[in-house]
Amino acid sequence: NWKGKKFRRYDIKSPVPRIYGGKRHFVNQATDYAKKIWLEMGFKEMTGNLIVSGFWNFDALFTAQDHPVREMQDTFFIKNKTAKFSDKELVKEVKKAHEGKIKGSKGWQYEWKEEDAKKVLLRTHTTCLSIQNLKKIAEKKEFPAKYFALGKCFRNETVDATHSFEFNQTEGIVVDENANFRQLLGYLIEFFKKMGYEKIRIRPSYFPYTEPSLEIDVFHPAKKEWLELGGAGMFRPEVTIPF
C-alpha cells in the first residue's frame, strides 16, 4: 500500500505534545525544600507523634488551662483517652509555673488541674515537639543546640482561603546562652527569603509562651495584600525554668 505514495519529510525538530511523567506532589516538594533550608542553616530535624497530651501541647508551653484554644471548638480532642505521666517531677514544676510559685512570676493565678493536662488531642502546632525536645536537650546537656520540625497539625477551623483543619507547620528552636532576639530575626528573615518571599514584614505580637513575641507577614503579589505566615519569640522563663 505504501508504494507510489507521497510522504511528508520527517522533521525531528517539529513540536510534539509534551509528556510529563510522575513527580512529587507540590506540597511534598515545598516541605522537602523547607527541610533543605533548615539543614543548610545547621539545624537537626526533630519529629514526634501527631497525637499528644494537653500537657505537651499546652501546659508545658505555659498556656493557661482556661485559654480559648483549649476548647473543643478550636481543638480536636480524642474521646475517652487520657495520658499517663512518667516524669512526675516535671509535672510538679509545670504546675508551680502556672500557679505563680516560681521566682519572679505571678503565673496565671489559679489552681492547675492535672486532669486537664491528661486530655489527649491531635497536635495543634509543632511547638509541642520543640518543648519535648527541650527536655531531651536539658537531659543530654546538649548546649548549644539547633533543631527544626516540619509536620502536620490539626485545628477545628472553618476552611477558607487562608485556613484549614489540617496543615503543615515548620519551626525551629535554638538553645544557646548567647542567643538573642536579633539572631532570631536573622534566622527568620533568612528562612523566608530562601522560601522565595521578597517582601517580609515583622511586627510585635503576643503568645502565652514567648516574650518578646512577633509575627511575620509576607506580601502576596497577586492579591496585593499582606498575609500572616508565621509567629515566633523567645521562650519565657515560665517555660524554661521547669526543665
Secondary structure, DSSP 8 states (H G I E B T S, - for coil): --TT-------TTS-----------HHHHHHHHHHHHHHHTT-EE----SEEEHHHHTGGGT--TT-GGGSTTTS-EEEEEE---S-HHHHHHHHHHHTT-STT--TTSS---HHHHTEEEE-S-THHHHHHHHHHHHHHT--SEEEEEEEEEE-----BTTB-SEEEEEEEEEE-TT--HHHHHHHHHHHHHHTT-S-EEEEEEEETTEEEEEEEEEEETTTTEEEEEEEEEEE-HHHHTT-
